[in-house]
Amino acid sequence: METSLTPWDGALVALATRHGKEREIAPPLFGVGLVTRVVALDTDRFGTFAGEVPRQGSARDTVLAKARAGLIAAGLPRGVASEGTLGPYPDLPVLTYDHELIGFVDVELGLVVVEEAMSFETVVASTRARVGDDLTRFLQRVDFPAQGLIVRRGDGDLGDLVKGIVTLEQLKDALFRISGISTDGEVVIETDQRAHLCPTRRTVIREAADRLAQRLACRCPSCSCPGFGLLEHESGLPCRACGAETSLDRAIVEGCSRCGERIRTPIASLADPTQCAFCNP
């Protein structure tokens, strides 16, 4: 793997966003010669955190679809986008985690790169309320108004909701209006996870952008195309005590998305028995 100057040197890349993600994504990309041009694309059509528009396909498919839609809309050969997923952590569902992907497409080079970052620190919270309830503790817990809010009906109907709440007056108005049309008279107040209203999520997007920039600075040892890096983790590291396969990585695979070069690096160790489903059921 070779680290060297990139081939872009001031080339434009389209960023599909309406939520201010250029603040997190543009600086790292500038460091590898890419100048970001924001495309105010309606990215809500790819899915929304509030759930009124379900995401179609995987997060990876979605982030690349956003990047391609942005470059087409801008008339550029390069596009970048990010896509976040917030939900229960697969290995420990009681924890909520934020998984951010950032995808880069260069049609001139035939290059497709996806990087990621993850955090358990992103603020995700909700509470049920009625008009007149004391919300002080909830608002302090989510760091309102730095963290924006959504108010939706308490009866589960997704047809009426108010997003982008960042003042107490907006919150009171939304609470009064939505509770009045909810059949149970209650509302659900939840964190607005869109990037421009979620500071803790923006931190994770920046981390993913930094990783993308680092990867774009790495050239393939076979074809010299930028973007050489991690492709997958191979699980199944043997247990040190019984030899059974565990969920830990037994190897990492790095490669090039253009020429298909792959380098597999085995993990030179064995898993502790505490990580084994047989030794520690």
C-alpha positions as CSV (number, residue, x, y, z in Angstrom):
1,M,0.0,0.0,0.0
2,E,1.5,3.3,-1.1
3,T,0.7,6.7,0.4
4,S,1.2,9.6,-2.0
5,L,-0.2,12.7,-3.6
6,T,-3.8,12.2,-5.0
7,P,-4.7,12.8,-8.6
8,W,-7.3,15.5,-7.9
9,D,-5.5,18.7,-7.1
10,G,-8.4,21.1,-6.8
11,A,-11.0,18.9,-8.6
12,L,-14.7,19.5,-7.6
13,V,-16.7,16.8,-5.8
14,A,-20.5,17.1,-5.4
15,L,-21.8,16.7,-1.8
16,A,-25.5,15.8,-1.7
17,T,-26.9,17.4,1.5
18,R,-29.5,19.8,2.8
19,H,-28.3,19.5,6.4
20,G,-25.0,21.3,6.5
21,K,-22.7,18.3,6.3
22,E,-20.2,20.2,4.3
23,R,-18.8,21.6,7.7
24,E,-17.7,18.0,8.6
25,I,-16.9,16.6,5.2
26,A,-15.3,19.4,3.1
27,P,-12.2,20.0,5.3
28,P,-10.8,16.4,5.2
29,L,-11.5,16.1,1.5
30,F,-9.7,19.4,0.8
31,G,-6.7,17.8,2.4
32,V,-6.5,15.3,-0.5
33,G,-7.1,17.8,-3.2
34,L,-10.9,17.7,-3.5
35,V,-13.0,20.9,-3.4
36,T,-16.6,20.3,-2.2
37,R,-19.5,21.7,-4.0
38,V,-22.8,21.4,-2.1
39,V,-25.8,20.2,-4.1
40,A,-29.1,20.9,-2.3
41,L,-30.6,17.6,-3.3
42,D,-33.7,16.3,-1.6
43,T,-32.0,13.5,0.2
44,D,-35.1,12.8,2.3
45,R,-36.3,10.7,-0.7
46,F,-33.7,8.1,0.3
47,G,-35.2,7.8,3.7
48,T,-35.7,9.8,6.9
49,F,-34.9,9.3,10.6
50,A,-38.4,10.3,11.6
51,G,-39.7,7.3,9.6
52,E,-42.2,9.0,7.3
53,V,-40.0,7.9,4.3
54,P,-38.6,4.4,4.9
55,R,-35.1,3.7,3.6
56,Q,-35.0,1.4,0.7
57,G,-32.1,-1.0,0.6
58,S,-29.0,-1.1,2.8
59,A,-27.1,1.8,4.3
60,R,-24.3,1.2,1.8
61,D,-26.6,1.1,-1.2
62,T,-28.2,4.3,0.0
63,V,-25.0,6.3,0.6
64,L,-23.8,5.4,-2.9
65,A,-27.1,6.2,-4.4
66,K,-26.9,9.7,-2.7
67,A,-23.4,10.2,-4.0
68,R,-24.3,9.3,-7.6
69,A,-27.5,11.4,-7.5
70,G,-25.4,14.4,-6.3
71,L,-22.8,14.1,-9.0
72,I,-25.5,13.8,-11.7
73,A,-27.3,16.8,-10.4
74,A,-24.1,18.8,-10.3
75,G,-22.8,17.6,-13.6
76,L,-19.6,16.5,-12.1
77,P,-17.7,13.2,-12.3
78,R,-17.3,12.9,-8.6
79,G,-19.8,12.7,-5.7
80,V,-19.8,12.1,-2.0
81,A,-22.5,11.6,0.6
82,S,-23.1,10.3,4.1
83,E,-25.8,8.0,5.6
84,G,-26.4,7.3,9.2
85,T,-28.1,4.5,11.1
86,L,-29.1,4.8,14.7
87,G,-30.4,1.8,16.6
88,P,-29.7,-1.1,19.0
89,Y,-26.1,-2.4,18.8
90,P,-26.2,-5.9,17.4
91,D,-23.9,-7.5,20.0
92,L,-25.6,-5.7,22.9
93,P,-29.1,-4.5,22.0
94,V,-29.5,-2.5,25.2
95,L,-27.0,0.0,23.8
96,T,-27.9,2.5,21.1
97,Y,-25.2,3.2,18.6
98,D,-24.7,5.5,15.6
99,H,-23.1,4.0,12.5
100,E,-22.1,6.6,9.9
101,L,-21.1,5.7,6.3
102,I,-19.5,8.1,3.8
103,G,-19.4,7.1,0.2
104,F,-17.2,8.5,-2.6
105,V,-17.7,7.8,-6.3
106,D,-15.3,8.9,-9.1
107,V,-16.7,7.8,-12.5
108,E,-13.6,9.0,-14.3
109,L,-11.4,6.6,-12.3
110,G,-14.0,3.9,-11.9
111,L,-13.6,4.3,-8.1
112,V,-16.1,3.5,-5.4
113,V,-15.0,3.9,-1.7
114,V,-17.1,3.6,1.5
115,E,-15.7,4.4,4.9
116,E,-17.4,4.3,8.3
117,A,-17.3,5.4,11.9
118,M,-19.3,4.4,14.9
119,S,-20.2,5.9,18.3
120,F,-22.2,5.2,21.4
121,E,-22.2,8.9,22.3
122,T,-24.8,10.2,19.8
123,V,-27.8,11.6,21.7
124,V,-30.9,9.5,21.0
125,A,-33.8,10.0,23.3
126,S,-37.6,10.3,23.5
127,T,-40.4,10.9,26.0
128,R,-44.2,11.0,26.1
129,A,-45.8,14.2,27.2
130,R,-49.1,16.1,27.6
131,V,-49.7,19.9,27.6
132,G,-48.5,21.3,30.9
133,D,-46.0,18.5,31.7
134,D,-42.6,19.6,33.1
135,L,-40.0,18.8,30.5
136,T,-37.0,20.4,32.2
137,R,-35.1,17.2,33.0
138,F,-35.6,15.7,29.5
139,L,-34.5,19.0,27.8
140,Q,-31.4,19.1,30.0
141,R,-30.6,15.5,29.2
142,V,-30.6,15.9,25.5
143,D,-28.9,19.3,25.6
144,F,-31.7,21.3,24.1
145,P,-31.6,23.6,22.2
146,A,-28.2,22.6,20.8
147,Q,-29.9,19.3,20.0
148,G,-33.1,19.8,17.9
149,L,-36.3,18.0,18.6
150,I,-39.3,16.4,16.9
151,V,-42.9,16.3,18.2
152,R,-45.1,13.6,16.8
153,R,-48.5,12.2,17.7
154,G,-48.7,9.8,20.7
155,D,-51.2,7.5,19.0
156,G,-48.6,6.2,16.5
157,D,-49.9,8.0,13.5
158,L,-46.9,9.2,11.4
159,G,-49.0,11.7,9.4
160,D,-48.5,14.7,11.6
161,L,-45.2,15.7,13.1
162,V,-43.1,18.9,13.6
163,K,-39.4,18.7,13.0
164,G,-36.5,21.1,13.6
165,I,-37.6,22.5,17.0
166,V,-34.9,24.6,18.5
167,T,-36.7,27.1,20.8
168,L,-39.0,26.7,23.7
169,E,-41.7,28.7,21.9
170,Q,-41.5,26.2,19.0
171,L,-41.7,23.3,21.4
172,K,-44.8,24.7,23.2
173,D,-46.6,25.4,19.9
174,A,-45.9,21.9,18.5
175,L,-46.9,20.3,21.8
176,F,-50.2,22.1,21.8
177,R,-51.0,21.5,18.1
178,I,-50.0,17.9,17.9
179,S,-51.6,16.8,21.2
180,G,-54.8,18.4,19.9
181,I,-55.0,16.0,17.0
182,S,-53.6,12.9,18.7
183,T,-56.4,10.5,19.7
184,D,-54.9,9.9,23.1
185,G,-54.0,13.6,23.7
186,E,-50.3,12.7,24.1
187,V,-47.3,13.5,22.0
188,V,-43.9,11.8,21.6
189,I,-41.0,14.3,21.9
190,E,-37.8,12.9,20.4
191,T,-34.4,14.0,19.3
192,D,-34.1,15.2,15.7
193,Q,-31.3,13.1,14.3
194,R,-30.6,15.2,11.1
195,A,-27.0,16.3,11.0
196,H,-27.6,20.0,11.3
197,L,-29.6,19.6,14.5
198,C,-27.6,16.8,16.1
199,P,-24.1,17.9,17.3
200,T,-23.1,14.5,18.6
201,R,-23.8,12.9,15.2
202,R,-21.8,15.5,13.4
203,T,-18.8,14.4,15.3
204,V,-19.2,10.9,14.0
205,I,-19.7,12.1,10.4
206,R,-16.4,14.1,10.7
207,E,-14.6,10.9,11.9
208,A,-15.9,9.0,8.9
209,A,-14.8,11.8,6.6
210,D,-11.3,11.8,8.1
211,R,-11.1,8.1,7.5
212,L,-12.3,8.5,3.9
213,A,-9.6,11.2,3.3
214,Q,-6.9,8.9,4.8
215,R,-8.0,6.1,2.5
216,L,-8.1,8.3,-0.6
217,A,-4.5,9.2,0.1
218,C,-3.6,5.5,-0.1
219,R,-2.8,4.0,-3.6
220,C,-3.3,0.4,-4.7
221,P,0.0,-1.4,-4.9
222,S,-1.1,-3.0,-8.2
223,C,-2.8,-0.3,-10.2
224,S,-1.9,2.9,-8.2
225,C,-5.5,3.9,-8.0
226,P,-6.3,5.9,-4.8
227,G,-8.7,4.4,-2.2
228,F,-6.9,1.2,-1.3
229,G,-8.1,0.1,2.2
230,L,-10.2,-2.2,4.3
231,L,-12.8,-4.2,2.5
232,E,-14.0,-6.7,5.1
233,H,-13.4,-8.4,8.4
234,E,-13.2,-12.2,8.4
235,S,-14.6,-13.6,11.7
236,G,-13.8,-16.9,13.3
237,L,-10.6,-16.3,15.4
238,P,-10.0,-19.7,17.1
239,C,-10.4,-19.9,20.9
240,R,-7.1,-20.4,22.7
241,A,-8.5,-23.1,25.0
242,C,-10.8,-25.3,22.8
243,G,-10.0,-24.2,19.2
244,A,-13.7,-23.3,18.4
245,E,-14.3,-20.4,16.1
246,T,-15.4,-17.2,17.8
247,S,-17.0,-14.0,16.5
248,L,-13.7,-12.1,16.7
249,D,-11.7,-11.3,13.5
250,R,-9.4,-14.0,12.2
251,A,-8.2,-11.8,9.4
252,I,-8.7,-8.4,7.7
253,V,-8.9,-8.0,4.0
254,E,-7.7,-4.8,2.2
255,G,-8.2,-4.1,-1.4
256,C,-8.9,-1.9,-4.4
257,S,-12.4,-1.3,-5.7
258,R,-11.1,-0.7,-9.2
259,C,-8.7,-3.5,-10.1
260,G,-9.8,-6.1,-7.5
261,E,-6.4,-6.4,-5.8
262,R,-6.8,-8.0,-2.3
263,I,-4.4,-8.5,0.5
264,R,-5.5,-10.8,3.4
265,T,-3.7,-10.3,6.7
266,P,-4.3,-13.0,9.4
267,I,-4.6,-12.1,13.0
268,A,-1.5,-13.5,14.7
269,S,-3.2,-14.4,18.0
270,L,-5.9,-16.6,19.5
271,A,-9.1,-15.6,21.2
272,D,-9.4,-15.4,25.0
273,P,-11.8,-18.2,26.3
274,T,-14.0,-15.5,27.7
275,Q,-14.9,-14.6,24.1
276,C,-15.8,-18.2,23.2
277,A,-19.5,-19.4,23.2
278,F,-18.4,-22.9,24.2
279,C,-16.0,-22.0,27.0
280,N,-18.1,-19.1,28.3
281,P,-21.7,-19.8,27.2
